[in-house]
Amino acid sequence: MPQSDPVFTVEPIGYVENTCNDLLEPGLIRTLESRIILKPEWVEGLWKLEEHKQILIVFYFHRLAGESTELIQHMRGKPDQPQKGIFALRSPRRPNSIGVTEVDLLKIEGNILTVTGLDAVNGTPVLDIKPVRRK
């Protein structure tokens, strides 16, 4: 057990660009086509990513950062839905405001990845991209 909690920072490698400027139902946002605009210094890291049909996008819920996190929440934030612990939900209201979504990779053009299935709004900082591994 560490003597003190480590403090660390992360830097976005890019950002999300889509037509969703408001927080919508995740199901609605996922129907949109989104573009991941990668910073130029990370483009070389995309080499052979097109071999993967699905990728994971790790991002920062920047519009919710700093909000309090309730450990027990209603699914989808709706009072008529069952409650669960935060770690049993995909709620954006999390201790570290980090989101991870599996998306379909449609194409890569230079520093731009076009995807569907992403539940992040326009301007969301992207922290990492990883291929989905199937067993």
Buried (B, 14 or more C-beta within 10 A) or exposed (E): EEEEEEEEEEEBBBBBBBEBEEEBEBEEBBEBEBBBBBEEEBBEEBEEBEEBEBBBBBBBBBBBEEEEEEEEBBBEEEEEEEEEEBEEBEBBBBEEBBBEBEBBBBEBEEBBBBBEBBBBBBEBBBBBBEBEEEE
